[in-house]
Amino acid sequence: MEKQLTQEETVTKVLLALESIRPFLNKDGGDIELIDVREHTVLVKLHGNCNGCPMSFSTMKLGVENTVKQFAPEITEVLAVE
C-alpha cells in the first residue's frame, strides 16, 4: 500500500521545484512565491516582470506546472493568484 505524503512533505517538494525554476524567472526580471498548497493544487504569485506578462500563462503551464508535477506528482494543478 502506498504511503500518503504529509502536507509538509508535499510543500517541501513544491518549494524545491520553485527553487529550480526561479533562476529562469529571475533572468527575465521576475520571481515566484508559493502562496498555498491545497489538496492537489498549488497557488503561486508571479512577481516583477512575470506579473501580467503576456507569456505568463505559458510560463505557468509549461514551466512552473510541469516542473512542480515532476517534483511532486501528487499535484494536479498550479494556479497563479493576484
mmCIF file of the N, C-alpha and C atoms, coordinates in Angstrom:
data_MODEL
# 
_entry.id   MODEL 
# 
loop_
_atom_site.group_PDB 
_atom_site.id 
_atom_site.type_symbol 
_atom_site.label_atom_id 
_atom_site.label_alt_id 
_atom_site.label_comp_id 
_atom_site.label_asym_id 
_atom_site.label_entity_id 
_atom_site.label_seq_id 
_atom_site.pdbx_PDB_ins_code 
_atom_site.Cartn_x 
_atom_site.Cartn_y 
_atom_site.Cartn_z 
_atom_site.occupancy 
_atom_site.B_iso_or_equiv 
_atom_site.pdbx_formal_charge 
_atom_site.auth_seq_id 
_atom_site.auth_comp_id 
_atom_site.auth_asym_id 
_atom_site.auth_atom_id 
_atom_site.pdbx_PDB_model_num 
ATOM 1   N N  . MET A 1 1  ? 0.836  -1.190 0.000   1.00 0.00 ? 1  MET A N  1 
ATOM 2   C CA . MET A 1 1  ? 0.000  0.000  0.000   1.00 0.00 ? 1  MET A CA 1 
ATOM 3   C C  . MET A 1 1  ? 0.879  1.252  0.000   1.00 0.00 ? 1  MET A C  1 
ATOM 4   N N  . GLU A 1 2  ? 0.532  2.217  -0.847  1.00 0.00 ? 2  GLU A N  1 
ATOM 5   C CA . GLU A 1 2  ? 1.333  3.423  -0.990  1.00 0.00 ? 2  GLU A CA 1 
ATOM 6   C C  . GLU A 1 2  ? 1.138  4.350  0.203   1.00 0.00 ? 2  GLU A C  1 
ATOM 7   N N  . LYS A 1 3  ? 2.254  4.868  0.705   1.00 0.00 ? 3  LYS A N  1 
ATOM 8   C CA . LYS A 1 3  ? 2.224  5.761  1.866   1.00 0.00 ? 3  LYS A CA 1 
ATOM 9   C C  . LYS A 1 3  ? 1.707  7.139  1.449   1.00 0.00 ? 3  LYS A C  1 
ATOM 10  N N  . GLN A 1 4  ? 0.782  7.676  2.219   1.00 0.00 ? 4  GLN A N  1 
ATOM 11  C CA . GLN A 1 4  ? 0.285  9.023  1.983   1.00 0.00 ? 4  GLN A CA 1 
ATOM 12  C C  . GLN A 1 4  ? 1.349  10.034 2.423   1.00 0.00 ? 4  GLN A C  1 
ATOM 13  N N  . LEU A 1 5  ? 1.614  10.999 1.570   1.00 0.00 ? 5  LEU A N  1 
ATOM 14  C CA . LEU A 1 5  ? 2.566  12.048 1.930   1.00 0.00 ? 5  LEU A CA 1 
ATOM 15  C C  . LEU A 1 5  ? 1.900  13.040 2.872   1.00 0.00 ? 5  LEU A C  1 
ATOM 16  N N  . THR A 1 6  ? 2.696  13.583 3.769   1.00 0.00 ? 6  THR A N  1 
ATOM 17  C CA . THR A 1 6  ? 2.156  14.621 4.639   1.00 0.00 ? 6  THR A CA 1 
ATOM 18  C C  . THR A 1 6  ? 2.124  15.942 3.874   1.00 0.00 ? 6  THR A C  1 
ATOM 19  N N  . GLN A 1 7  ? 1.340  16.867 4.347   1.00 0.00 ? 7  GLN A N  1 
ATOM 20  C CA . GLN A 1 7  ? 1.268  18.205 3.748   1.00 0.00 ? 7  GLN A CA 1 
ATOM 21  C C  . GLN A 1 7  ? 2.658  18.834 3.730   1.00 0.00 ? 7  GLN A C  1 
ATOM 22  N N  . GLU A 1 8  ? 3.395  18.634 4.811   1.00 0.00 ? 8  GLU A N  1 
ATOM 23  C CA . GLU A 1 8  ? 4.733  19.220 4.925   1.00 0.00 ? 8  GLU A CA 1 
ATOM 24  C C  . GLU A 1 8  ? 5.677  18.657 3.860   1.00 0.00 ? 8  GLU A C  1 
ATOM 25  N N  . GLU A 1 9  ? 5.597  17.350 3.604   1.00 0.00 ? 9  GLU A N  1 
ATOM 26  C CA . GLU A 1 9  ? 6.443  16.730 2.575   1.00 0.00 ? 9  GLU A CA 1 
ATOM 27  C C  . GLU A 1 9  ? 6.107  17.283 1.188   1.00 0.00 ? 9  GLU A C  1 
ATOM 28  N N  . THR A 1 10 ? 4.829  17.447 0.917   1.00 0.00 ? 10 THR A N  1 
ATOM 29  C CA . THR A 1 10 ? 4.412  17.987 -0.370  1.00 0.00 ? 10 THR A CA 1 
ATOM 30  C C  . THR A 1 10 ? 4.879  19.427 -0.529  1.00 0.00 ? 10 THR A C  1 
ATOM 31  N N  . VAL A 1 11 ? 4.711  20.237 0.502   1.00 0.00 ? 11 VAL A N  1 
ATOM 32  C CA . VAL A 1 11 ? 5.152  21.640 0.452   1.00 0.00 ? 11 VAL A CA 1 
ATOM 33  C C  . VAL A 1 11 ? 6.656  21.711 0.210   1.00 0.00 ? 11 VAL A C  1 
ATOM 34  N N  . THR A 1 12 ? 7.421  20.861 0.868   1.00 0.00 ? 12 THR A N  1 
ATOM 35  C CA . THR A 1 12 ? 8.877  20.841 0.686   1.00 0.00 ? 12 THR A CA 1 
ATOM 36  C C  . THR A 1 12 ? 9.231  20.540 -0.770  1.00 0.00 ? 12 THR A C  1 
ATOM 37  N N  . LYS A 1 13 ? 8.557  19.562 -1.369  1.00 0.00 ? 13 LYS A N  1 
ATOM 38  C CA . LYS A 1 13 ? 8.824  19.215 -2.767  1.00 0.00 ? 13 LYS A CA 1 
ATOM 39  C C  . LYS A 1 13 ? 8.437  20.355 -3.705  1.00 0.00 ? 13 LYS A C  1 
ATOM 40  N N  . VAL A 1 14 ? 7.340  21.019 -3.410  1.00 0.00 ? 14 VAL A N  1 
ATOM 41  C CA . VAL A 1 14 ? 6.901  22.158 -4.237  1.00 0.00 ? 14 VAL A CA 1 
ATOM 42  C C  . VAL A 1 14 ? 7.923  23.296 -4.135  1.00 0.00 ? 14 VAL A C  1 
ATOM 43  N N  . LEU A 1 15 ? 8.400  23.578 -2.934  1.00 0.00 ? 15 LEU A N  1 
ATOM 44  C CA . LEU A 1 15 ? 9.399  24.631 -2.750  1.00 0.00 ? 15 LEU A CA 1 
ATOM 45  C C  . LEU A 1 15 ? 10.685 24.310 -3.520  1.00 0.00 ? 15 LEU A C  1 
ATOM 46  N N  . LEU A 1 16 ? 11.097 23.049 -3.515  1.00 0.00 ? 16 LEU A N  1 
ATOM 47  C CA . LEU A 1 16 ? 12.281 22.644 -4.287  1.00 0.00 ? 16 LEU A CA 1 
ATOM 48  C C  . LEU A 1 16 ? 12.055 22.858 -5.773  1.00 0.00 ? 16 LEU A C  1 
ATOM 49  N N  . ALA A 1 17 ? 10.866 22.547 -6.252  1.00 0.00 ? 17 ALA A N  1 
ATOM 50  C CA . ALA A 1 17 ? 10.529 22.758 -7.660  1.00 0.00 ? 17 ALA A CA 1 
ATOM 51  C C  . ALA A 1 17 ? 10.608 24.240 -8.016  1.00 0.00 ? 17 ALA A C  1 
ATOM 52  N N  . LEU A 1 18 ? 10.033 25.089 -7.158  1.00 0.00 ? 18 LEU A N  1 
ATOM 53  C CA . LEU A 1 18 ? 10.051 26.526 -7.422  1.00 0.00 ? 18 LEU A CA 1 
ATOM 54  C C  . LEU A 1 18 ? 11.473 27.075 -7.405  1.00 0.00 ? 18 LEU A C  1 
ATOM 55  N N  . GLU A 1 19 ? 12.301 26.569 -6.487  1.00 0.00 ? 19 GLU A N  1 
ATOM 56  C CA . GLU A 1 19 ? 13.704 26.999 -6.438  1.00 0.00 ? 19 GLU A CA 1 
ATOM 57  C C  . GLU A 1 19 ? 14.431 26.617 -7.728  1.00 0.00 ? 19 GLU A C  1 
ATOM 58  N N  . SER A 1 20 ? 14.068 25.475 -8.312  1.00 0.00 ? 20 SER A N  1 
ATOM 59  C CA . SER A 1 20 ? 14.756 25.020 -9.525  1.00 0.00 ? 20 SER A CA 1 
ATOM 60  C C  . SER A 1 20 ? 14.412 25.881 -10.739 1.00 0.00 ? 20 SER A C  1 
ATOM 61  N N  . ILE A 1 21 ? 13.237 26.506 -10.747 1.00 0.00 ? 21 ILE A N  1 
ATOM 62  C CA . ILE A 1 21 ? 12.863 27.351 -11.894 1.00 0.00 ? 21 ILE A CA 1 
ATOM 63  C C  . ILE A 1 21 ? 13.045 28.844 -11.626 1.00 0.00 ? 21 ILE A C  1 
ATOM 64  N N  . ARG A 1 22 ? 13.294 29.197 -10.384 1.00 0.00 ? 22 ARG A N  1 
ATOM 65  C CA . ARG A 1 22 ? 13.465 30.611 -10.029 1.00 0.00 ? 22 ARG A CA 1 
ATOM 66  C C  . ARG A 1 22 ? 14.552 31.306 -10.867 1.00 0.00 ? 22 ARG A C  1 
ATOM 67  N N  . PRO A 1 23 ? 15.716 30.692 -11.118 1.00 0.00 ? 23 PRO A N  1 
ATOM 68  C CA . PRO A 1 23 ? 16.748 31.385 -11.917 1.00 0.00 ? 23 PRO A CA 1 
ATOM 69  C C  . PRO A 1 23 ? 16.254 31.792 -13.313 1.00 0.00 ? 23 PRO A C  1 
ATOM 70  N N  . PHE A 1 24 ? 15.401 30.985 -13.919 1.00 0.00 ? 24 PHE A N  1 
ATOM 71  C CA . PHE A 1 24 ? 14.877 31.309 -15.243 1.00 0.00 ? 24 PHE A CA 1 
ATOM 72  C C  . PHE A 1 24 ? 13.941 32.521 -15.170 1.00 0.00 ? 24 PHE A C  1 
ATOM 73  N N  . LEU A 1 25 ? 13.151 32.582 -14.115 1.00 0.00 ? 25 LEU A N  1 
ATOM 74  C CA . LEU A 1 25 ? 12.248 33.724 -13.931 1.00 0.00 ? 25 LEU A CA 1 
ATOM 75  C C  . LEU A 1 25 ? 13.046 34.983 -13.588 1.00 0.00 ? 25 LEU A C  1 
ATOM 76  N N  . ASN A 1 26 ? 14.052 34.822 -12.717 1.00 0.00 ? 26 ASN A N  1 
ATOM 77  C CA . ASN A 1 26 ? 14.891 35.959 -12.318 1.00 0.00 ? 26 ASN A CA 1 
ATOM 78  C C  . ASN A 1 26 ? 15.614 36.556 -13.521 1.00 0.00 ? 26 ASN A C  1 
ATOM 79  N N  . LYS A 1 27 ? 16.031 35.696 -14.453 1.00 0.00 ? 27 LYS A N  1 
ATOM 80  C CA . LYS A 1 27 ? 16.754 36.141 -15.643 1.00 0.00 ? 27 LYS A CA 1 
ATOM 81  C C  . LYS A 1 27 ? 15.927 37.143 -16.451 1.00 0.00 ? 27 LYS A C  1 
ATOM 82  N N  . ASP A 1 28 ? 14.598 36.976 -16.428 1.00 0.00 ? 28 ASP A N  1 
ATOM 83  C CA . ASP A 1 28 ? 13.702 37.876 -17.150 1.00 0.00 ? 28 ASP A CA 1 
ATOM 84  C C  . ASP A 1 28 ? 13.117 38.962 -16.245 1.00 0.00 ? 28 ASP A C  1 
ATOM 85  N N  . GLY A 1 29 ? 13.692 39.127 -15.056 1.00 0.00 ? 29 GLY A N  1 
ATOM 86  C CA . GLY A 1 29 ? 13.232 40.177 -14.143 1.00 0.00 ? 29 GLY A CA 1 
ATOM 87  C C  . GLY A 1 29 ? 11.987 39.808 -13.352 1.00 0.00 ? 29 GLY A C  1 
ATOM 88  N N  . GLY A 1 30 ? 11.714 38.504 -13.231 1.00 0.00 ? 30 GLY A N  1 
ATOM 89  C CA . GLY A 1 30 ? 10.535 38.056 -12.494 1.00 0.00 ? 30 GLY A CA 1 
ATOM 90  C C  . GLY A 1 30 ? 10.898 37.189 -11.316 1.00 0.00 ? 30 GLY A C  1 
ATOM 91  N N  . ASP A 1 31 ? 9.871  36.740 -10.614 1.00 0.00 ? 31 ASP A N  1 
ATOM 92  C CA . ASP A 1 31 ? 10.068 35.842 -9.483  1.00 0.00 ? 31 ASP A CA 1 
ATOM 93  C C  . ASP A 1 31 ? 8.734  35.147 -9.213  1.00 0.00 ? 31 ASP A C  1 
ATOM 94  N N  . ILE A 1 32 ? 8.779  34.172 -8.320  1.00 0.00 ? 32 ILE A N  1 
ATOM 95  C CA . ILE A 1 32 ? 7.574  33.406 -7.989  1.00 0.00 ? 32 ILE A CA 1 
ATOM 96  C C  . ILE A 1 32 ? 7.539  33.167 -6.491  1.00 0.00 ? 32 ILE A C  1 
ATOM 97  N N  . GLU A 1 33 ? 6.345  33.183 -5.924  1.00 0.00 ? 33 GLU A N  1 
ATOM 98  C CA . GLU A 1 33 ? 6.156  32.995 -4.479  1.00 0.00 ? 33 GLU A CA 1 
ATOM 99  C C  . GLU A 1 33 ? 5.085  31.923 -4.268  1.00 0.00 ? 33 GLU A C  1 
ATOM 100 N N  . LEU A 1 34 ? 5.361  30.994 -3.379  1.00 0.00 ? 34 LEU A N  1 
ATOM 101 C CA . LEU A 1 34 ? 4.362  29.990 -3.004  1.00 0.00 ? 34 LEU A CA 1 
ATOM 102 C C  . LEU A 1 34 ? 3.360  30.635 -2.059  1.00 0.00 ? 34 LEU A C  1 
ATOM 103 N N  . ILE A 1 35 ? 2.079  30.555 -2.417  1.00 0.00 ? 35 ILE A N  1 
ATOM 104 C CA . ILE A 1 35 ? 1.025  31.110 -1.569  1.00 0.00 ? 35 ILE A CA 1 
ATOM 105 C C  . ILE A 1 35 ? 0.421  30.007 -0.702  1.00 0.00 ? 35 ILE A C  1 
ATOM 106 N N  . ASP A 1 36 ? 0.078  28.874 -1.319  1.00 0.00 ? 36 ASP A N  1 
ATOM 107 C CA . ASP A 1 36 ? -0.572 27.798 -0.559  1.00 0.00 ? 36 ASP A CA 1 
ATOM 108 C C  . ASP A 1 36 ? -0.525 26.496 -1.349  1.00 0.00 ? 36 ASP A C  1 
ATOM 109 N N  . VAL A 1 37 ? -0.628 25.398 -0.623  1.00 0.00 ? 37 VAL A N  1 
ATOM 110 C CA . VAL A 1 37 ? -0.811 24.075 -1.222  1.00 0.00 ? 37 VAL A CA 1 
ATOM 111 C C  . VAL A 1 37 ? -2.089 23.527 -0.612  1.00 0.00 ? 37 VAL A C  1 
ATOM 112 N N  . ARG A 1 38 ? -3.099 23.313 -1.466  1.00 0.00 ? 38 ARG A N  1 
ATOM 113 C CA . ARG A 1 38 ? -4.403 22.815 -1.021  1.00 0.00 ? 38 ARG A CA 1 
ATOM 114 C C  . ARG A 1 38 ? -4.717 21.534 -1.763  1.00 0.00 ? 38 ARG A C  1 
ATOM 115 N N  . GLU A 1 39 ? -4.880 20.445 -1.026  1.00 0.00 ? 39 GLU A N  1 
ATOM 116 C CA . GLU A 1 39 ? -5.159 19.149 -1.655  1.00 0.00 ? 39 GLU A CA 1 
ATOM 117 C C  . GLU A 1 39 ? -4.117 18.881 -2.732  1.00 0.00 ? 39 GLU A C  1 
ATOM 118 N N  . HIS A 1 40 ? -4.543 18.913 -3.990  1.00 0.00 ? 40 HIS A N  1 
ATOM 119 C CA . HIS A 1 40 ? -3.645 18.619 -5.108  1.00 0.00 ? 40 HIS A CA 1 
ATOM 120 C C  . HIS A 1 40 ? -3.383 19.855 -5.961  1.00 0.00 ? 40 HIS A C  1 
ATOM 121 N N  . THR A 1 41 ? -3.615 21.034 -5.387  1.00 0.00 ? 41 THR A N  1 
ATOM 122 C CA . THR A 1 41 ? -3.462 22.293 -6.112  1.00 0.00 ? 41 THR A CA 1 
ATOM 123 C C  . THR A 1 41 ? -2.452 23.191 -5.408  1.00 0.00 ? 41 THR A C  1 
ATOM 124 N N  . VAL A 1 42 ? -1.602 23.811 -6.214  1.00 0.00 ? 42 VAL A N  1 
ATOM 125 C CA . VAL A 1 42 ? -0.616 24.761 -5.704  1.00 0.00 ? 42 VAL A CA 1 
ATOM 126 C C  . VAL A 1 42 ? -1.020 26.157 -6.167  1.00 0.00 ? 42 VAL A C  1 
ATOM 127 N N  . LEU A 1 43 ? -0.999 27.107 -5.240  1.00 0.00 ? 43 LEU A N  1 
ATOM 128 C CA . LEU A 1 43 ? -1.272 28.504 -5.563  1.00 0.00 ? 43 LEU A CA 1 
ATOM 129 C C  . LEU A 1 43 ? 0.032  29.285 -5.465  1.00 0.00 ? 43 LEU A C  1 
ATOM 130 N N  . VAL A 1 44 ? 0.358  30.010 -6.528  1.00 0.00 ? 44 VAL A N  1 
ATOM 131 C CA . VAL A 1 44 ? 1.582  30.806 -6.560  1.00 0.00 ? 44 VAL A CA 1 
ATOM 132 C C  . VAL A 1 44 ? 1.249  32.221 -7.002  1.00 0.00 ? 44 VAL A C  1 
ATOM 133 N N  . LYS A 1 45 ? 2.170  33.124 -6.728  1.00 0.00 ? 45 LYS A N  1 
ATOM 134 C CA . LYS A 1 45 ? 2.033  34.508 -7.183  1.00 0.00 ? 45 LYS A CA 1 
ATOM 135 C C  . LYS A 1 45 ? 3.283  34.856 -7.977  1.00 0.00 ? 45 LYS A C  1 
ATOM 136 N N  . LEU A 1 46 ? 3.069  35.393 -9.176  1.00 0.00 ? 46 LEU A N  1 
ATOM 137 C CA . LEU A 1 46 ? 4.179  35.845 -10.006 1.00 0.00 ? 46 LEU A CA 1 
ATOM 138 C C  . LEU A 1 46 ? 4.499  37.286 -9.659  1.00 0.00 ? 46 LEU A C  1 
ATOM 139 N N  . HIS A 1 47 ? 5.788  37.606 -9.613  1.00 0.00 ? 47 HIS A N  1 
ATOM 140 C CA . HIS A 1 47 ? 6.238  38.955 -9.253  1.00 0.00 ? 47 HIS A CA 1 
ATOM 141 C C  . HIS A 1 47 ? 7.091  39.546 -10.365 1.00 0.00 ? 47 HIS A C  1 
ATOM 142 N N  . GLY A 1 48 ? 7.311  40.844 -10.276 1.00 0.00 ? 48 GLY A N  1 
ATOM 143 C CA . GLY A 1 48 ? 8.191  41.534 -11.216 1.00 0.00 ? 48 GLY A CA 1 
ATOM 144 C C  . GLY A 1 48 ? 7.643  41.484 -12.631 1.00 0.00 ? 48 GLY A C  1 
ATOM 145 N N  . ASN A 1 49 ? 8.536  41.274 -13.589 1.00 0.00 ? 49 ASN A N  1 
ATOM 146 C CA . ASN A 1 49 ? 8.137  41.256 -14.996 1.00 0.00 ? 49 ASN A CA 1 
ATOM 147 C C  . ASN A 1 49 ? 7.210  40.095 -15.329 1.00 0.00 ? 49 ASN A C  1 
ATOM 148 N N  . CYS A 1 50 ? 7.181  39.057 -14.504 1.00 0.00 ? 50 CYS A N  1 
ATOM 149 C CA . CYS A 1 50 ? 6.307  37.912 -14.768 1.00 0.00 ? 50 CYS A CA 1 
ATOM 150 C C  . CYS A 1 50 ? 4.838  38.255 -14.515 1.00 0.00 ? 50 CYS A C  1 
ATOM 151 N N  . ASN A 1 51 ? 4.585  39.172 -13.601 1.00 0.00 ? 51 ASN A N  1 
ATOM 152 C CA . ASN A 1 51 ? 3.218  39.549 -13.257 1.00 0.00 ? 51 ASN A CA 1 
ATOM 153 C C  . ASN A 1 51 ? 2.610  40.354 -14.393 1.00 0.00 ? 51 ASN A C  1 
ATOM 154 N N  . GLY A 1 52 ? 1.591  39.800 -15.041 1.00 0.00 ? 52 GLY A N  1 
ATOM 155 C CA . GLY A 1 52 ? 0.917  40.495 -16.128 1.00 0.00 ? 52 GLY A CA 1 
ATOM 156 C C  . GLY A 1 52 ? 1.586  40.348 -17.485 1.00 0.00 ? 52 GLY A C  1 
ATOM 157 N N  . CYS A 1 53 ? 2.683  39.615 -17.556 1.00 0.00 ? 53 CYS A N  1 
ATOM 158 C CA . CYS A 1 53 ? 3.370  39.389 -18.826 1.00 0.00 ? 53 CYS A CA 1 
ATOM 159 C C  . CYS A 1 53 ? 2.484  38.546 -19.740 1.00 0.00 ? 53 CYS A C  1 
ATOM 160 N N  . PRO A 1 54 ? 2.428  38.871 -21.041 1.00 0.00 ? 54 PRO A N  1 
ATOM 161 C CA . PRO A 1 54 ? 1.616  38.079 -21.970 1.00 0.00 ? 54 PRO A CA 1 
ATOM 162 C C  . PRO A 1 54 ? 2.039  36.604 -22.018 1.00 0.00 ? 54 PRO A C  1 
ATOM 163 N N  . MET A 1 55 ? 3.287  36.329 -21.691 1.00 0.00 ? 55 MET A N  1 
ATOM 164 C CA . MET A 1 55 ? 3.782  34.949 -21.713 1.00 0.00 ? 55 MET A CA 1 
ATOM 165 C C  . MET A 1 55 ? 3.558  34.225 -20.383 1.00 0.00 ? 55 MET A C  1 
ATOM 166 N N  . SER A 1 56 ? 2.977  34.900 -19.403 1.00 0.00 ? 56 SER A N  1 
ATOM 167 C CA . SER A 1 56 ? 2.871  34.295 -18.071 1.00 0.00 ? 56 SER A CA 1 
ATOM 168 C C  . SER A 1 56 ? 2.011  33.036 -18.064 1.00 0.00 ? 56 SER A C  1 
ATOM 169 N N  . PHE A 1 57 ? 0.995  32.958 -18.937 1.00 0.00 ? 57 PHE A N  1 
ATOM 170 C CA . PHE A 1 57 ? 0.178  31.735 -18.989 1.00 0.00 ? 57 PHE A CA 1 
ATOM 171 C C  . PHE A 1 57 ? 1.039  30.561 -19.438 1.00 0.00 ? 57 PHE A C  1 
ATOM 172 N N  . SER A 1 58 ? 1.832  30.768 -20.488 1.00 0.00 ? 58 SER A N  1 
ATOM 173 C CA . SER A 1 58 ? 2.736  29.708 -20.962 1.00 0.00 ? 58 SER A CA 1 
ATOM 174 C C  . SER A 1 58 ? 3.770  29.361 -19.907 1.00 0.00 ? 58 SER A C  1 
ATOM 175 N N  . THR A 1 59 ? 4.301  30.389 -19.262 1.00 0.00 ? 59 THR A N  1 
ATOM 176 C CA . THR A 1 59 ? 5.282  30.160 -18.196 1.00 0.00 ? 59 THR A CA 1 
ATOM 177 C C  . THR A 1 59 ? 4.669  29.287 -17.102 1.00 0.00 ? 59 THR A C  1 
ATOM 178 N N  . MET A 1 60 ? 3.428  29.604 -16.721 1.00 0.00 ? 60 MET A N  1 
ATOM 179 C CA . MET A 1 60 ? 2.760  28.839 -15.667 1.00 0.00 ? 60 MET A CA 1 
ATOM 180 C C  . MET A 1 60 ? 2.541  27.393 -16.086 1.00 0.00 ? 60 MET A C  1 
ATOM 181 N N  . LYS A 1 61 ? 1.930  27.173 -17.250 1.00 0.00 ? 61 LYS A N  1 
ATOM 182 C CA . LYS A 1 61 ? 1.553  25.824 -17.667 1.00 0.00 ? 61 LYS A CA 1 
ATOM 183 C C  . LYS A 1 61 ? 2.764  25.003 -18.076 1.00 0.00 ? 61 LYS A C  1 
ATOM 184 N N  . LEU A 1 62 ? 3.629  25.551 -18.924 1.00 0.00 ? 62 LEU A N  1 
ATOM 185 C CA . LEU A 1 62 ? 4.742  24.781 -19.464 1.00 0.00 ? 62 LEU A CA 1 
ATOM 186 C C  . LEU A 1 62 ? 5.922  24.715 -18.511 1.00 0.00 ? 62 LEU A C  1 
ATOM 187 N N  . GLY A 1 63 ? 6.214  25.815 -17.846 1.00 0.00 ? 63 GLY A N  1 
ATOM 188 C CA . GLY A 1 63 ? 7.375  25.851 -16.967 1.00 0.00 ? 63 GLY A CA 1 
ATOM 189 C C  . GLY A 1 63 ? 7.066  25.449 -15.547 1.00 0.00 ? 63 GLY A C  1 
ATOM 190 N N  . VAL A 1 64 ? 6.267  26.255 -14.891 1.00 0.00 ? 64 VAL A N  1 
ATOM 191 C CA . VAL A 1 64 ? 6.019  26.073 -13.461 1.00 0.00 ? 64 VAL A CA 1 
ATOM 192 C C  . VAL A 1 64 ? 5.241  24.787 -13.190 1.00 0.00 ? 64 VAL A C  1 
ATOM 193 N N  . GLU A 1 65 ? 4.087  24.612 -13.837 1.00 0.00 ? 65 GLU A N  1 
ATOM 194 C CA . GLU A 1 65 ? 3.245  23.446 -13.538 1.00 0.00 ? 65 GLU A CA 1 
ATOM 195 C C  . GLU A 1 65 ? 3.966  22.136 -13.858 1.00 0.00 ? 65 GLU A C  1 
ATOM 196 N N  . ASN A 1 66 ? 4.621  22.061 -15.014 1.00 0.00 ? 66 ASN A N  1 
ATOM 197 C CA . ASN A 1 66 ? 5.336  20.825 -15.358 1.00 0.00 ? 66 ASN A CA 1 
ATOM 198 C C  . ASN A 1 66 ? 6.449  20.519 -14.369 1.00 0.00 ? 66 ASN A C  1 
ATOM 199 N N  . THR A 1 67 ? 7.182  21.540 -13.954 1.00 0.00 ? 67 THR A N  1 
ATOM 200 C CA . THR A 1 67 ? 8.279  21.329 -13.002 1.00 0.00 ? 67 THR A CA 1 
ATOM 201 C C  . THR A 1 67 ? 7.744  20.889 -11.648 1.00 0.00 ? 67 THR A C  1 
ATOM 202 N N  . VAL A 1 68 ? 6.692  21.541 -11.173 1.00 0.00 ? 68 VAL A N  1 
ATOM 203 C CA . VAL A 1 68 ? 6.101  21.162 -9.886  1.00 0.00 ? 68 VAL A CA 1 
ATOM 204 C C  . VAL A 1 68 ? 5.616  19.712 -9.936  1.00 0.00 ? 68 VAL A C  1 
ATOM 205 N N  . LYS A 1 69 ? 4.976  19.321 -11.024 1.00 0.00 ? 69 LYS A N  1 
ATOM 206 C CA . LYS A 1 69 ? 4.468  17.944 -11.155 1.00 0.00 ? 69 LYS A CA 1 
ATOM 207 C C  . LYS A 1 69 ? 5.609  16.927 -11.196 1.00 0.00 ? 69 LYS A C  1 
ATOM 208 N N  . GLN A 1 70 ? 6.756  17.312 -11.750 1.00 0.00 ? 70 GLN A N  1 
ATOM 209 C CA . GLN A 1 70 ? 7.915  16.418 -11.750 1.00 0.00 ? 70 GLN A CA 1 
ATOM 210 C C  . GLN A 1 70 ? 8.423  16.187 -10.332 1.00 0.00 ? 70 GLN A C  1 
ATOM 211 N N  . PHE A 1 71 ? 8.486  17.241 -9.546  1.00 0.00 ? 71 PHE A N  1 
ATOM 212 C CA . PHE A 1 71 ? 8.968  17.148 -8.171  1.00 0.00 ? 71 PHE A CA 1 
ATOM 213 C C  . PHE A 1 71 ? 7.916  16.537 -7.244  1.00 0.00 ? 71 PHE A C  1 
ATOM 214 N N  . ALA A 1 72 ? 6.642  16.865 -7.497  1.00 0.00 ? 72 ALA A N  1 
ATOM 215 C CA . ALA A 1 72 ? 5.543  16.429 -6.624  1.00 0.00 ? 72 ALA A CA 1 
ATOM 216 C C  . ALA A 1 72 ? 4.397  15.894 -7.491  1.00 0.00 ? 72 ALA A C  1 
ATOM 217 N N  . PRO A 1 73 ? 4.479  14.628 -7.904  1.00 0.00 ? 73 PRO A N  1 
ATOM 218 C CA . PRO A 1 73 ? 3.467  14.057 -8.808  1.00 0.00 ? 73 PRO A CA 1 
ATOM 219 C C  . PRO A 1 73 ? 2.048  14.080 -8.247  1.00 0.00 ? 73 PRO A C  1 
ATOM 220 N N  . GLU A 1 74 ? 1.912  14.232 -6.941  1.00 0.00 ? 74 GLU A N  1 
ATOM 221 C CA . GLU A 1 74 ? 0.579  14.286 -6.334  1.00 0.00 ? 74 GLU A CA 1 
ATOM 222 C C  . GLU A 1 74 ? -0.156 15.589 -6.666  1.00 0.00 ? 74 GLU A C  1 
ATOM 223 N N  . ILE A 1 75 ? 0.578  16.580 -7.145  1.00 0.00 ? 75 ILE A N  1 
ATOM 224 C CA . ILE A 1 75 ? -0.022 17.870 -7.525  1.00 0.00 ? 75 ILE A CA 1 
ATOM 225 C C  . ILE A 1 75 ? -0.621 17.731 -8.934  1.00 0.00 ? 75 ILE A C  1 
ATOM 226 N N  . THR A 1 76 ? -1.867 18.182 -9.080  1.00 0.00 ? 76 THR A N  1 
ATOM 227 C CA . THR A 1 76 ? -2.520 18.094 -10.386 1.00 0.00 ? 76 THR A CA 1 
ATOM 228 C C  . THR A 1 76 ? -2.669 19.438 -11.070 1.00 0.00 ? 76 THR A C  1 
ATOM 229 N N  . GLU A 1 77 ? -2.517 20.536 -10.306 1.00 0.00 ? 77 GLU A N  1 
ATOM 230 C CA . GLU A 1 77 ? -2.755 21.851 -10.894 1.00 0.00 ? 77 GLU A CA 1 
ATOM 231 C C  . GLU A 1 77 ? -1.956 22.918 -10.164 1.00 0.00 ? 77 GLU A C  1 
ATOM 232 N N  . VAL A 1 78 ? -1.449 23.883 -10.934 1.00 0.00 ? 78 VAL A N  1 
ATOM 233 C CA . VAL A 1 78 ? -0.773 25.047 -10.373 1.00 0.00 ? 78 VAL A CA 1 
ATOM 234 C C  . VAL A 1 78 ? -1.504 26.280 -10.893 1.00 0.00 ? 78 VAL A C  1 
ATOM 235 N N  . LEU A 1 79 ? -1.961 27.115 -9.974  1.00 0.00 ? 79 LEU A N  1 
ATOM 236 C CA . LEU A 1 79 ? -2.717 28.312 -10.341 1.00 0.00 ? 79 LEU A CA 1 
ATOM 237 C C  . LEU A 1 79 ? -1.998 29.563 -9.854  1.00 0.00 ? 79 LEU A C  1 
ATOM 238 N N  . ALA A 1 80 ? -2.033 30.601 -10.693 1.00 0.00 ? 80 ALA A N  1 
ATOM 239 C CA . ALA A 1 80 ? -1.472 31.897 -10.303 1.00 0.00 ? 80 ALA A CA 1 
ATOM 240 C C  . ALA A 1 80 ? -2.583 32.735 -9.683  1.00 0.00 ? 80 ALA A C  1 
ATOM 241 N N  . VAL A 1 81 ? -2.282 33.385 -8.575  1.00 0.00 ? 81 VAL A N  1 
ATOM 242 C CA . VAL A 1 81 ? -3.238 34.277 -7.921  1.00 0.00 ? 81 VAL A CA 1 
ATOM 243 C C  . VAL A 1 81 ? -2.693 35.697 -8.002  1.00 0.00 ? 81 VAL A C  1 
ATOM 244 N N  . GLU A 1 82 ? -3.591 36.663 -7.916  1.00 0.00 ? 82 GLU A N  1 
ATOM 245 C CA . GLU A 1 82 ? -3.179 38.081 -7.967  1.00 0.00 ? 82 GLU A CA 1 
ATOM 246 C C  . GLU A 1 82 ? -2.734 38.543 -6.603  1.00 0.00 ? 82 GLU A C  1 
# 
